[in-house]
Amino acid sequence: MRSRTKCTEQVRKRENLPARAGSAWPVSYRWLAVGTLAVYTAVGSRTINVAFAQDVPAALKQSEAASQQTALPVQQFNIAAGPLDNVLKAFEATTTIRVVMPQAELGDIQSPGVSGLYTAEQAMTLLLKDTSIAYRFTGAHTIALALKQSSTTIDVNEALSPLATSSPKYAGALRDIPQSIDVVPQAVMQQQNSTTLRDALRNVAGISLAAGEGGSQGDNLTIRGFTARNDLFIDGMRDFGSYYRDPFNTQEVQVLQGPSSMTFGRGSTGGVVNQASKIPSLSHFISGDLDFGTDLTRRVAVDVSTPLPLFGKTASFRMNVMGHEGNVAGRNVAENRRFGVAPSLAFGLGTSTRLVFSYFHQTADDIPDYGIPWLYNGPAPVNRNNYYGFEKGNFLRTYDDIGTIKLEHDFNSHIMLRNQVRYANYVRDVQITEPQVLSPSLTTSLSAYLINRNQLAANSVESYFTDQLDLSANFQTGMFSHSVVTGIEVGRETSDPVRPRYTNVPTTSLLNPDDNQVFSGIAAPSSNVHTSAQTFGGYMVDTVKFAHKFELTGGLRWDRFNAHYTQQVAPASAFNRLDEKPTWRVAFTYHPVPIGSIYLSSSTSFNPSAESLALSAATANLPPETNRNIEVGTKWDLLGGKLSLRSAVFQTEKMNAREPDPNNALLNVLAGNQRVRGVEVTVSGHITNRWEILSSYAYLDAKVVSSIFYPASIGAQLANVPANTFNFWTNYRLPKHWQVGTGGNFVDSRTASSTAPFDPLTGLVRQVPSYWVFNAMASHPINDHLSIQANVYNVANRYYYDQLHPGHIVLGAGRSALIGFKFKF
C-alpha cells in the first residue's frame, strides 16, 4: 500500500477496505449485476474522502482547534476507570462529542477515567493519560484518536496488531483471556487474497482440513484433534449449514481452541471458529477489488458504507457484494461459482442504544471434486488431473440465507445488554462421485483397476432460529473487581434431507478415467428424514481481579437439547433423544507485568448423539460424549504492544468416545477413550514498522487410549490429525511503496481412520505423507485510490493431499496465480 499518514491509513483499516466474494447466478446476469454495482458505486455516487486532522493543512488545523477550544464549556464528569470502549461511550453521552477510534482493538486498553469539572478537551486528556493514545479535534463535535508511538509509519496493514477485539462471549482483552485464541485479521486475508474460509484457517496451526462426507458437504475441519464440523459460528451464533464459506463479509476469523461448551453450547471438543462480520460505521467509503487469474478465475468484490442523514446522525448502511468463478488448478472439470450479498443497516451508532439489521446471502453452483481413491494403505498413484466424476452429472448447489437483528444497550459505563435474533435457511442440492477401487488385489496391475463411482446425493433444507440474550457487567465488591458475562439461548433447528440410492452407474479406469461418459444411474429412494431439535442454554462466567496481578475466572452453563427424528422410507423409524448437561470452565491468571499473563485453566464440553441432527437405532439411547481439557499458557504483548506472543501446553480427553459395534450395526456404545496432548506457539504483529508476521506451530500427540471393539487401534493416531503443523505469513513494506509477502504451510502425515486405521490387504496404516506449500504476494499503488496486487499459490507446484476422508482424498490445487486491482475512495 502507498505510505500515508498513520491516521488516514488507520481509518482505512478500520473501515475494512477490500472485501471477498463468490457467485451462483446464471453467468451473464451475475456478472452484469455485480459489474453494474461496481461501476455505479465507483463513478456515479458522491464520495467523501475520510481523513483525520493530521491530513488537514497545518494553518487550518491550528485556527480550527483554537476556535473549538475557546468554545468548549466546563462540564461535570463522573466516568469510572475501565476499558476505553466503555469509557468513551460515557464521554460521548456526557458531551455529545463523537470519538472516532482508528482500531476497534484499542477499546480494550484501560483508561483511568475522570471525575470533576472539566472542558471536554481536559477530560479527554485525563481519560487517555498513560495510554499511549493521542487525540485531535477534527470538527466541532468530533475527536479522532491515534497511537502516539508510530504516528507516521503504520499503514492499513497494522491490522496484524496483537490488540485484537475481544471475543463476543468474553470480557477483557484477548491477552487476558485464559484460553488459546487465534485471530486471522482482515489485513492478512487481503494480503493473501483469501477466497474461502479454508484459506483463512490455514493461518492457524492445530487445524487440519477434512473432506466432505456423504451427508455433509462444505467446510469440514479438525481442531486440536477432534472434528469441528458443527462448531462454526457467525458473530457468536451457530452457522449450521453445509456449504463452502466465502469471507467477503468477514472482518476477522477467531479460533477459540479447547472445549468451549460453557459459552457456545454443545460440541466444541477441540474448539470453535467464529466469523466476525463487517458492520456499518459512520464514515462514507467505497472499496473493492477486481481479480483475474489462472484457471479462468474471475473475482469481483465491492464494499460500500455510507451514513444515512435522513435517519439521523447515528444511522449508517453497509453493503458487501461478491462474485467468483474459476476452475481448480491441476484438476480437470472441477469448477467453483459463487455469488454473495450482505447488506446491513445500523441505528444509534455512537449512542447508548444501537440497533443493527443484517442479512447474508450466498449461493454456489459448483462442479464438485471428491479427488482420488485410496489404494491399499495410501493414495492411488495417479495423475493429479484425473477426475473420476461426470462433467455433466455432478453438481453442488447451495443457497444460504441468514438474517440477524442485534440490539445493544448501555445502561451505563458498567452494564451492557445485547440481544441477537437470527433466522437462517440453508438449501443444498448435491450429487457427487466418490471414487472407490473395485476389488483391490495385491497382484492386480494399475492399468487393470476399475473405479466404482459411488454417487453421494442429497436434497436438503436446514433451518436455524434462535435468540441469544447476553448481559455484561463490571462492578466492584470491596477489594475485588468483577467482570461478569451471563446469558441465555433459546432456539430451534431442523434438517430435512432426502437421499436417493443409485444403481447402473458406469465404472471407469483408474489410470484413464472418462469424465465425458453419460451418466446413466437410476435413482431409488434411500431415505427421507425430518429432524428437529429444541435447545435451551443458560450460562454465567465471572472474572474476579484482585491484588492487581491476579484473576480468577469461573463459569457454568446448563444445556437442554431435545431432538426428534423420523425416517419415512421403509423401514420407517422414529427416535427421540433428550440430553441435559452442565459444562464448566475455571481458570487462574497471573500478571507478572502489565504486558503479560500466565494462566492455568480447565474446561469441559459434550457431544450429544443428535449433535448434527441425525439419530439412529444405534445412537438414540446413548448419552453424550464428555470431554475435558486442562491447559497452561502464557500471553505477552512485546515491542510496545506491536508484537504478540502466545504459547500453551494442554491435554484434551474424550473420556467416553462413541464406537460402532462391528458385530451389530444397530448398536453403538460409549466404549473408547481418546486423548490429545499438545503444544502451541503463536507470534503475530509488527517486528518493525515495516515488517509484519503471523506464524504458529502446533504439536499434537493424538492417540486412541482405549477401545473395547477395536483393540488393535489402541495407540493409533487419531483420524486427520497431523503430529506437526506449522504456518507463517510475513509481509514487508519496501521503499517506493512496494509490499511483498510470502508464507508457507507444513502439514505432517495424517491417517484416515482411528477405529480401523489398518488396510485389510497390507496390514499397514492408511495414511498420506506430509507436505510443504509456499505462497507469495507483491503489491504496489498506482495512485491514491488504486493499487495492483499479484498472488502466486503453491509456488513449487507441489502435488499434495489436502483433505482426507476414509473413502476418498481431495488433492490440493496446483500452482495458480491471481492478479488484480484494489480500489478505495
C-alpha positions in Angstrom: 0.0 0.0 0.0 1.1 3.5 -0.6 2.5 5.1 2.5 0.3 7.8 4.1 0.0 9.4 7.5 -0.9 7.0 10.2 -4.4 8.2 10.9 -5.6 8.1 7.3 -4.5 4.5 6.9 -5.9 3.6 10.3 -9.3 4.9 9.1 -9.0 2.8 6.0 -8.1 -0.3 8.1 -10.9 0.3 10.5 -13.3 0.7 7.6 -12.4 -2.7 6.2 -11.3 -1.7 2.7 -11.3 -4.7 0.4 -13.9 -7.5 0.7 -14.2 -11.0 -0.6 -16.8 -12.9 -2.7 -18.3 -15.7 -4.9 -21.3 -16.5 -7.3 -24.1 -18.7 -8.4 -26.4 -16.7 -10.6 -26.5 -17.5 -14.3 -23.2 -16.2 -15.7 -24.4 -13.3 -17.8 -26.9 -11.9 -15.2 -24.5 -12.4 -12.3 -21.6 -10.5 -13.8 -23.8 -7.8 -15.3 -25.3 -7.2 -11.8 -22.0 -7.1 -10.0 -20.3 -5.1 -12.7 -23.1 -2.5 -12.7 -22.9 -2.1 -8.9 -19.1 -1.7 -9.0 -19.2 1.0 -11.7 -22.1 2.8 -10.1 -20.5 2.9 -6.7 -17.1 3.9 -8.0 -18.2 6.5 -10.5 -21.8 7.5 -10.1 -22.0 8.1 -6.3 -20.8 11.0 -4.3 -17.6 10.1 -2.5 -16.2 11.7 0.7 -12.5 11.2 1.5 -12.2 10.2 5.1 -9.3 11.8 6.9 -8.1 12.7 10.4 -7.0 16.2 11.4 -3.4 15.3 10.6 -4.3 15.4 6.9 -5.6 19.0 7.1 -3.1 21.8 6.3 -1.3 23.0 9.5 -2.6 26.6 9.5 -6.2 25.4 9.1 -5.8 22.9 11.9 -4.4 25.5 14.3 -7.2 28.0 13.6 -9.9 25.3 13.8 -8.5 23.9 17.0 -8.3 27.3 18.6 -11.9 28.2 17.8 -13.0 24.8 19.1 -11.1 25.1 22.4 -12.5 28.6 23.2 -16.0 27.3 22.7 -15.8 24.2 24.9 -17.8 24.6 28.1 -16.9 23.2 31.5 -19.0 20.1 32.4 -19.3 17.7 35.3 -17.7 14.3 34.5 -18.1 11.1 36.6 -16.6 8.4 34.4 -15.2 5.3 36.2 -12.0 3.6 35.2 -12.4 0.8 32.7 -11.9 -0.3 29.0 -11.8 2.6 26.5 -14.9 1.2 24.8 -17.0 1.8 27.9 -15.2 5.0 28.9 -15.6 6.7 25.6 -19.3 5.7 25.4 -19.8 7.5 28.7 -17.8 10.5 27.4 -19.9 10.7 24.3 -23.1 10.5 26.3 -21.9 13.4 28.5 -20.6 15.7 25.8 -22.4 14.7 22.6 -18.9 14.7 21.0 -18.3 11.7 18.8 -15.0 9.9 19.3 -13.5 8.1 16.2 -11.3 5.1 17.2 -8.9 4.0 14.4 -8.9 0.4 15.6 -11.6 -1.4 17.5 -8.9 -3.3 19.3 -7.9 -0.1 21.2 -11.2 -0.3 23.0 -9.6 -3.0 25.3 -7.0 -0.5 26.7 -7.7 0.5 30.2 -8.5 4.2 31.0 -8.1 5.8 34.4 -11.5 7.5 34.0 -12.2 11.1 35.0 -14.2 12.8 37.7 -14.8 16.6 38.2 -15.5 19.8 36.4 -13.5 20.0 33.1 -13.8 21.0 29.5 -14.2 18.2 27.0 -10.6 18.6 26.0 -9.3 18.5 29.6 -11.5 15.4 30.3 -10.2 13.6 27.2 -6.6 14.3 28.2 -7.2 12.7 31.6 -9.1 9.8 30.1 -6.1 9.0 27.8 -3.4 9.5 30.5 -0.7 6.8 30.3 -2.5 5.0 27.4 0.0 5.9 24.6 -3.0 7.3 22.7 -3.2 10.8 21.3 -6.3 12.8 20.2 -7.2 15.7 17.9 -10.4 17.6 17.2 -11.4 17.0 13.5 -14.6 19.1 13.8 -16.7 21.0 16.3 -18.2 17.7 17.6 -15.7 15.0 16.6 -12.5 13.8 18.1 -10.1 11.3 16.4 -7.7 9.0 18.3 -4.3 7.8 17.2 -1.4 5.8 18.6 1.5 8.0 19.7 4.4 5.7 19.1 4.2 5.3 15.3 2.4 8.4 14.0 3.9 8.3 10.5 4.8 4.7 9.8 1.8 2.4 10.4 -0.5 1.9 7.4 -3.5 -0.3 6.7 -1.6 -3.4 7.4 -1.3 -2.6 11.1 -4.4 -4.8 11.4 -1.9 -7.5 12.4 -1.6 -5.7 15.7 -2.0 -8.2 18.6 -4.6 -5.9 20.2 -7.4 -7.9 18.6 -11.0 -7.5 19.6 -12.4 -9.4 22.4 -14.5 -12.5 21.8 -18.2 -11.7 21.9 -18.6 -14.3 24.7 -15.8 -13.0 27.0 -14.9 -9.8 28.8 -11.5 -8.2 28.5 -8.6 -8.1 26.0 -7.5 -11.4 24.3 -4.2 -11.2 26.1 -6.1 -11.6 29.4 -8.4 -14.4 28.4 -7.2 -17.7 29.8 -7.7 -19.7 26.6 -5.8 -20.2 23.3 -7.4 -17.7 20.9 -6.0 -17.1 17.4 -7.2 -14.3 15.2 -6.8 -14.1 11.4 -7.4 -10.3 10.7 -8.8 -8.9 7.5 -5.4 -7.4 6.5 -3.9 -10.9 6.3 -6.9 -12.2 4.3 -6.5 -9.2 1.9 -2.7 -9.8 1.5 -3.3 -13.5 0.8 -6.4 -12.8 -1.3 -8.2 -15.4 0.6 -11.3 -16.6 -1.2 -12.6 -19.3 1.2 -12.8 -19.7 4.9 -10.4 -22.7 4.5 -7.8 -20.3 3.1 -8.0 -18.1 6.2 -7.9 -21.1 8.6 -4.6 -22.3 7.0 -3.0 -19.5 9.1 -3.8 -21.3 12.4 -1.7 -24.3 13.5 -3.5 -27.2 15.0 -6.3 -27.1 12.4 -6.4 -29.7 9.6 -9.0 -29.9 6.8 -11.2 -32.9 6.2 -13.1 -33.9 3.0 -16.9 -33.8 2.9 -18.9 -36.8 3.9 -22.0 -38.3 2.3 -24.4 -36.1 4.1 -22.4 -33.0 4.8 -20.5 -31.3 2.1 -19.0 -27.9 2.8 -16.4 -26.8 5.3 -15.1 -29.8 7.4 -12.2 -29.4 9.7 -10.4 -30.8 12.8 -9.3 -28.6 15.7 -6.8 -30.0 18.2 -7.5 -33.5 17.1 -11.3 -33.5 17.1 -13.9 -32.9 14.4 -15.3 -29.4 14.3 -17.9 -29.8 11.5 -20.6 -28.4 13.7 -18.5 -25.8 15.5 -18.7 -22.9 13.1 -20.2 -19.6 14.2 -21.0 -16.1 12.8 -20.8 -13.3 15.4 -21.2 -15.8 18.3 -24.2 -17.6 16.8 -24.1 -21.1 15.2 -23.6 -21.3 11.4 -25.1 -24.8 10.9 -25.3 -25.0 7.1 -23.3 -27.5 4.9 -21.7 -25.1 2.5 -18.3 -23.6 1.5 -17.9 -20.2 3.1 -16.5 -17.2 1.3 -15.0 -14.5 3.6 -16.3 -11.5 1.5 -18.3 -10.2 4.6 -15.8 -11.3 7.2 -13.9 -8.8 9.3 -11.7 -11.4 11.1 -11.7 -15.1 11.9 -11.4 -16.1 15.5 -10.4 -19.6 16.5 -11.0 -20.4 20.2 -9.1 -23.6 20.9 -10.1 -26.1 23.6 -13.6 -27.2 24.8 -15.9 -24.3 24.8 -19.4 -25.6 25.6 -19.6 -23.3 28.6 -20.1 -20.3 26.3 -21.1 -21.8 22.9 -23.2 -24.8 23.8 -23.0 -28.4 22.5 -19.9 -29.6 20.6 -16.6 -27.7 20.6 -14.4 -30.6 21.7 -11.4 -29.1 20.1 -12.7 -25.6 19.8 -14.8 -23.3 17.7 -14.4 -21.0 14.7 -16.1 -17.6 15.0 -16.5 -15.4 11.9 -16.8 -11.7 12.9 -18.9 -9.9 10.3 -18.2 -6.5 8.8 -20.6 -3.9 10.4 -21.7 -0.4 9.4 -19.8 2.7 10.5 -20.4 6.4 10.4 -17.9 7.0 7.6 -18.5 7.0 3.9 -16.2 4.8 1.8 -16.2 2.6 -1.2 -13.6 -0.1 -1.7 -13.2 -3.4 -3.5 -11.1 -5.5 -5.8 -11.3 -7.0 -9.3 -9.1 -10.1 -9.8 -8.2 -12.3 -12.8 -6.2 -15.5 -12.5 -5.1 -18.7 -14.0 -7.7 -21.5 -14.5 -10.2 -19.0 -15.8 -10.6 -17.4 -12.4 -12.5 -14.1 -12.2 -13.5 -12.4 -9.0 -15.1 -9.1 -8.0 -15.9 -7.7 -4.6 -17.3 -4.3 -3.5 -17.7 -2.9 0.0 -19.8 0.3 0.3 -20.5 2.2 3.5 -22.4 5.4 3.9 -24.1 7.4 6.7 -27.9 7.9 6.4 -28.5 11.5 7.5 -32.2 11.2 6.6 -32.5 8.8 9.7 -30.3 11.0 11.9 -26.6 11.4 12.6 -26.2 7.9 14.0 -27.6 5.8 11.1 -25.5 4.0 8.6 -25.7 1.4 5.8 -23.2 -1.0 4.5 -23.2 -3.4 1.6 -20.8 -6.1 0.6 -21.2 -7.9 -2.7 -19.0 -10.5 -4.4 -18.9 -12.8 -7.4 -16.4 -15.6 -8.1 -15.9 -18.1 -10.9 -12.9 -20.3 -11.5 -11.6 -23.8 -12.2 -9.2 -25.6 -9.9 -5.5 -25.6 -10.8 -4.3 -29.1 -11.7 -7.8 -30.6 -11.6 -9.9 -31.4 -14.6 -13.6 -30.5 -14.8 -13.8 -29.1 -11.2 -15.3 -25.6 -11.1 -16.4 -23.1 -8.4 -19.1 -20.4 -8.9 -20.3 -18.2 -6.1 -22.3 -15.1 -5.6 -22.9 -13.3 -2.3 -24.5 -10.1 -1.0 -24.6 -8.9 2.6 -26.4 -5.6 3.5 -26.5 -4.2 7.0 -28.3 -1.2 8.5 -27.4 0.3 11.8 -29.1 2.9 14.0 -27.7 4.6 17.1 -24.0 4.3 16.3 -22.0 6.1 19.0 -25.0 6.2 21.3 -26.0 4.1 24.3 -28.6 2.1 22.2 -27.6 0.5 19.0 -29.8 -1.5 16.6 -28.3 -3.4 13.6 -30.2 -5.3 10.9 -28.1 -7.6 8.8 -28.7 -10.1 6.0 -26.3 -12.6 4.4 -26.9 -14.4 1.2 -24.5 -16.7 -0.6 -25.3 -19.1 -3.5 -23.0 -21.6 -5.1 -23.3 -23.7 -8.3 -20.1 -25.9 -8.4 -18.9 -28.9 -10.2 -17.6 -30.6 -7.1 -14.4 -32.7 -6.7 -14.0 -35.7 -4.4 -10.5 -36.2 -5.6 -8.9 -39.6 -5.9 -9.4 -43.1 -4.3 -7.4 -44.9 -1.7 -5.4 -47.9 -3.0 -4.3 -50.3 -0.3 -2.8 -48.1 2.6 -2.2 -45.0 0.6 -3.5 -42.6 -2.1 -3.8 -44.2 -5.6 -0.6 -43.2 -7.6 -2.5 -41.4 -10.4 -2.1 -38.1 -12.3 -3.1 -35.0 -10.5 -5.7 -34.1 -13.1 -7.6 -37.4 -13.1 -11.3 -36.6 -12.5 -13.5 -39.6 -11.7 -16.9 -38.0 -11.7 -19.2 -36.9 -14.5 -18.7 -33.4 -16.0 -22.4 -33.3 -16.9 -23.7 -35.4 -14.0 -22.1 -33.9 -10.8 -23.2 -30.7 -9.1 -23.2 -29.0 -5.8 -25.8 -26.2 -5.4 -26.2 -24.3 -2.1 -28.4 -21.4 -1.2 -27.8 -19.9 2.2 -29.8 -17.0 3.8 -29.1 -15.6 7.2 -30.9 -12.7 8.8 -30.0 -11.2 12.1 -31.3 -8.4 14.3 -28.9 -7.2 17.1 -29.9 -4.8 19.8 -27.4 -3.4 22.3 -28.0 -1.0 25.2 -25.5 0.5 27.6 -27.3 1.2 30.9 -24.2 3.0 32.0 -20.4 2.6 31.6 -20.6 -0.7 33.6 -23.6 -2.6 32.3 -24.4 -3.6 28.7 -27.2 -5.7 27.4 -27.1 -7.4 24.0 -29.9 -9.4 22.3 -29.4 -11.2 18.9 -32.2 -12.9 17.0 -31.3 -14.9 13.9 -33.1 -17.0 11.4 -31.1 -19.0 8.8 -32.2 -21.2 6.0 -29.8 -23.5 4.1 -30.7 -25.3 0.9 -28.5 -27.9 -0.6 -28.8 -30.0 -3.8 -25.9 -32.3 -4.4 -24.7 -35.2 -6.5 -21.0 -36.1 -6.1 -19.0 -39.0 -7.3 -16.8 -40.7 -4.7 -14.2 -42.9 -6.5 -13.6 -46.3 -5.0 -11.2 -49.0 -6.3 -13.2 -52.1 -7.3 -11.9 -55.5 -5.9 -8.4 -54.4 -4.9 -5.7 -57.1 -5.1 -2.0 -57.0 -4.4 -1.4 -58.9 -7.7 -3.6 -56.6 -10.0 -1.7 -54.1 -12.2 -2.7 -50.5 -12.0 -3.9 -50.4 -15.6 -6.4 -53.2 -14.9 -8.2 -51.5 -12.0 -11.7 -50.2 -12.4 -13.2 -47.4 -10.3 -16.7 -47.7 -8.8 -18.4 -44.3 -9.0 -20.2 -44.2 -5.7 -22.9 -41.5 -6.0 -23.4 -39.3 -2.9 -26.6 -37.4 -3.5 -29.0 -35.4 -1.3 -31.6 -32.6 -1.4 -31.9 -31.0 1.9 -33.2 -28.0 3.8 -31.8 -26.9 7.2 -33.1 -24.1 9.3 -31.9 -22.4 12.4 -33.9 -20.0 14.5 -32.5 -18.7 17.8 -32.5 -15.9 20.3 -29.4 -15.0 22.4 -29.6 -12.6 25.3 -26.3 -11.6 26.9 -25.5 -9.2 29.8 -22.0 -8.0 30.6 -21.3 -6.0 33.8 -18.3 -4.6 35.6 -18.5 -3.8 39.3 -16.5 -3.7 42.5 -17.1 -5.6 45.7 -14.6 -4.4 48.3 -11.1 -5.2 47.0 -12.4 -7.4 44.2 -13.2 -6.2 40.7 -15.7 -8.3 38.7 -16.3 -8.7 35.0 -19.4 -10.8 34.5 -20.9 -12.1 31.3 -24.1 -14.0 31.5 -26.8 -15.0 29.1 -29.5 -17.4 27.9 -30.1 -19.0 24.5 -33.3 -20.5 23.1 -33.5 -22.0 19.6 -34.9 -24.5 17.2 -33.1 -26.3 14.4 -34.4 -28.5 11.7 -32.9 -30.8 9.0 -34.9 -32.4 6.1 -32.6 -34.4 3.8 -33.9 -36.6 1.1 -31.3 -39.1 -0.3 -31.6 -41.5 -3.3 -29.5 -44.6 -4.0 -28.1 -45.0 -7.5 -27.6 -48.2 -9.5 -26.4 -48.8 -13.0 -23.7 -46.2 -12.7 -20.9 -46.8 -15.2 -17.4 -47.6 -13.9 -14.2 -46.1 -15.3 -10.5 -46.7 -15.5 -8.2 -45.9 -12.6 -5.4 -44.5 -14.8 -7.5 -43.0 -17.6 -10.9 -42.0 -16.3 -13.5 -40.7 -18.7 -15.4 -37.7 -17.3 -17.4 -37.3 -20.5 -19.3 -40.5 -20.0 -23.0 -40.1 -20.0 -24.4 -40.6 -16.5 -26.8 -43.5 -16.7 -27.5 -44.1 -13.0 -31.0 -45.0 -11.8 -32.2 -43.5 -8.6 -34.4 -45.1 -6.0 -35.4 -43.6 -2.6 -33.0 -44.3 0.1 -34.1 -42.1 3.0 -36.5 -39.2 3.7 -35.6 -37.7 7.1 -37.0 -35.0 9.2 -35.2 -33.9 12.4 -36.0 -31.1 14.7 -34.2 -30.1 17.9 -35.1 -27.6 20.6 -32.2 -26.0 22.5 -32.0 -24.1 25.7 -28.9 -22.9 27.4 -28.0 -20.6 30.2 -24.6 -19.6 31.3 -22.6 -17.2 33.5 -18.9 -16.5 33.8 -17.2 -14.2 36.3 -13.7 -12.9 36.2 -12.5 -11.6 39.5 -9.5 -9.4 39.7 -7.6 -8.9 43.0 -4.3 -7.7 44.3 -3.6 -6.0 40.9 -1.9 -9.1 39.4 -4.3 -12.0 39.9 -7.5 -13.1 38.2 -9.9 -16.0 39.0 -12.4 -17.0 36.3 -15.2 -19.3 36.9 -18.1 -20.2 34.6 -21.0 -22.6 34.4 -23.6 -23.5 31.7 -26.5 -25.8 31.6 -27.9 -27.0 28.3 -31.1 -28.9 27.3 -31.0 -30.5 23.8 -34.2 -32.2 22.7 -34.1 -33.9 19.3 -36.9 -35.7 17.3 -36.0 -37.9 14.3 -38.3 -39.6 11.8 -37.4 -41.7 8.7 -40.2 -42.1 6.2 -38.7 -44.6 3.7 -39.2 -48.2 4.6 -38.3 -49.4 7.1 -39.8 -46.3 8.7 -38.4 -45.3 12.1 -38.7 -42.6 14.7 -36.4 -41.7 17.6 -36.3 -39.1 20.3 -33.3 -38.1 22.4 -33.3 -35.6 25.3 -29.9 -34.6 26.8 -29.5 -32.2 29.8 -25.9 -31.5 30.6 -23.8 -29.0 32.6 -20.4 -27.7 31.5 -17.9 -25.5 33.2 -14.7 -23.6 33.0 -12.3 -22.5 35.7 -9.0 -20.6 35.3 -6.4 -18.7 37.3 -4.4 -16.0 35.7 -1.3 -14.2 37.0 0.0 -10.9 35.5 3.7 -10.6 36.4 3.8 -7.3 34.4 1.0 -5.4 32.6 2.1 -6.7 29.2 1.9 -10.4 30.1 -0.1 -13.1 31.6 0.3 -16.7 32.8 -2.7 -18.9 33.2 -3.9 -22.3 34.2 -7.4 -23.4 33.0 -9.7 -26.4 32.8 -12.9 -26.7 30.9 -15.4 -29.3 29.7 -17.7 -29.9 26.7 -20.2 -32.5 25.4 -21.3 -34.1 22.1 -24.8 -35.4 22.1 -25.8 -38.2 19.7 -28.0 -35.9 17.7 -25.4 -33.1 17.6 -25.5 -33.0 13.7 -29.3 -33.5 13.7 -29.1 -37.2 12.9 -30.2 -40.2 15.0 -30.4 -44.0 14.5 -31.3 -47.1 16.5 -27.6 -47.4 17.3 -27.3 -43.9 18.8 -30.7 -42.9 20.1 -30.1 -44.4 23.6 -26.6 -43.1 24.0 -25.8 -40.3 26.5 -23.5 -37.5 25.3 -19.7 -37.9 24.9 -17.9 -35.9 27.6 -14.7 -34.0 27.0 -12.3 -32.3 29.4 -9.3 -30.0 28.9 -6.5 -28.7 31.1 -4.2 -26.1 29.8 -1.2 -24.0 30.9 -0.4 -21.0 28.8 1.2 -17.6 28.6 0.5 -14.5 26.5 2.7 -11.4 26.0 2.5 -8.1 24.1 6.0 -7.1 23.2 7.7 -4.2 21.4 5.4 -1.6 22.9 2.3 -3.7 22.2 3.1 -4.2 18.5 4.0 -7.9 18.7 2.0 -10.6 20.4 3.5 -14.0 21.6 1.3 -16.8 22.9 2.1 -20.4 23.9 0.2 -23.2 25.6 0.6 -26.8 26.8 -2.6 -28.7 27.0 -4.3 -32.1 27.3 -7.8 -32.7 25.9 -9.5 -36.0 26.6 -12.7 -37.6 25.2 -13.5 -39.8 28.1 -16.3 -41.9 26.6 -15.9 -42.0 22.8 -18.7 -43.3 20.8 -17.9 -46.6 18.9 -19.9 -48.7 16.5 -20.2 -52.4 17.4 -18.6 -54.2 14.4 -20.8 -57.2 15.1 -24.1 -55.3 15.4 -24.9 -52.4 13.1 -27.8 -51.4 15.4 -25.5 -50.8 18.4 -23.1 -48.0 19.4 -21.6 -47.8 22.8 -19.6 -45.3 24.7 -16.6 -47.6 24.9 -13.5 -45.6 23.9 -11.1 -43.1 25.3 -9.2 -40.6 23.1 -6.5 -38.2 24.2 -4.6 -35.3 22.6 -1.6 -33.8 24.3 -0.1 -30.8 22.6 2.0 -27.7 22.5 1.1 -24.5 20.6 3.2 -21.3 19.9 1.9 -18.3 18.0 3.5 -14.9 17.2 1.7 -12.1 15.4 2.1 -8.4 14.8 4.9 -6.0 13.8 8.6 -6.9 14.3 9.4 -3.5 12.9 7.3 -0.7 11.4 7.8 -2.2 8.0 7.8 -5.9 8.8 4.8 -7.9 9.9 4.4 -11.6 10.8 1.7 -14.1 11.6 3.1 -17.5 12.4 2.1 -20.5 14.6 3.3 -24.0 15.3 1.4 -26.9 17.0 2.5 -30.4 18.1 -0.4 -32.8 18.7 0.1 -36.3 20.2 -3.4 -37.6 19.4 -4.0 -41.2 20.4 -6.6 -43.8 20.9 -6.1 -44.7 24.6 -8.7 -47.4 25.0 -11.2 -49.3 22.9 -13.5 -52.2 23.5 -14.4 -53.1 20.0 -11.2 -52.0 18.2 -8.3 -53.1 20.5 -5.9 -53.1 17.5 -6.4 -49.3 17.3 -5.1 -48.6 20.8 -2.2 -46.3 20.4 -3.2 -45.4 16.8 -3.1 -41.8 15.7 -6.5 -40.1 15.6 -8.0 -39.5 12.2 -6.9 -36.5 10.2 -4.6 -35.2 13.0 -1.1 -34.4 11.9 1.5 -34.5 14.7 3.1 -31.3 13.5 1.6 -28.3 11.8 3.4 -25.0 11.1 2.4 -21.9 9.2 3.9 -18.5 8.6 2.9 -15.4 6.7 5.2 -12.3 6.6 4.7 -9.0 4.8 7.4 -6.3 4.3 7.0 -2.8 3.0 9.9 -1.9 0.7 10.9 1.6 -0.4 8.8 3.3 -3.1 5.7 1.8 -1.6 6.2 -1.7 -2.7 4.9 -4.5 -0.5 6.0 -8.1 -0.7 4.7 -11.1 1.2 5.5 -14.8 1.5 4.2 -17.7 3.5 4.1 -21.4 3.9 2.3 -24.3 5.5 3.6 -27.6 6.7 1.2 -30.4 7.5 2.5 -33.7 8.8 1.4 -37.1 7.9 -2.2 -38.0 8.6 -4.3 -41.1 8.9 -7.8 -41.7 7.5 -9.4 -43.5 10.4 -9.0 -44.0 14.1 -11.1 -47.1 14.8 -10.0 -49.0 11.7 -6.6 -47.5 10.8 -5.1 -50.5 9.0 -5.6 -51.5 5.4 -7.0 -55.1 5.3 -4.7 -56.2 2.4 -1.4 -54.8 3.5 -1.9 -54.6 7.3 -0.4 -51.1 7.2 -1.8 -47.8 8.5 -3.8 -46.0 5.8 -2.2 -42.5 5.7 -1.0 -39.7 3.4 2.5 -38.2 3.6 3.4 -34.8 4.9 3.8 -31.7 2.7 5.0 -28.1 2.4 3.2 -25.5 0.3 4.6 -21.9 -0.3 2.8 -18.8 -1.5 3.9 -15.3 -2.4 2.5 -11.8 -2.9 3.5 -8.4 -4.3 1.6 -5.1 -4.5 2.1 -1.5 -5.5 -0.1 1.6 -5.5 -0.9 3.2 -8.9 -2.4 6.3 -7.2 -4.1 7.2 -4.0 -7.2 5.2 -4.9 -5.9 2.3 -6.9 -3.3 -0.4 -6.4 -2.3 -3.6 -8.1 -1.6 -6.9 -6.4 -0.4 -10.3 -7.6 -0.6 -13.5 -5.6 1.0 -16.9 -6.5 -0.2 -20.0 -4.7 1.7 -23.3 -4.4 4.7 -21.7 -5.9 6.6 -25.1 -6.2 3.5 -26.8 -7.8 3.6 -29.4 -5.1 1.4 -32.5 -5.5 -0.1 -32.9 -2.1 -3.1 -34.4 -0.3 -5.2 -31.6 1.2 -8.4 -33.1 2.6 -8.9 -36.6 3.9 -11.9 -38.9 4.3 -11.9 -42.7 4.9 -13.4 -43.2 1.4 -11.5 -40.6 -0.7 -8.8 -37.9 -0.8 -9.1 -34.4 -2.1 -6.0 -33.1 -3.7 -4.5 -29.7 -3.2 -4.6 -27.2 -6.1 -1.6 -26.9 -8.3 0.3 -23.7 -8.9 -2.0 -20.8 -9.6 -2.0 -17.0 -9.6 -4.3 -14.1 -9.1 -3.6 -10.5 -10.3 -6.0 -7.7 -9.7 -6.8 -4.1 -8.8 -7.9 -2.9 -5.4 -9.7 0.5 -5.3 -10.7 2.7 -2.4 -12.4 6.1 -2.2 
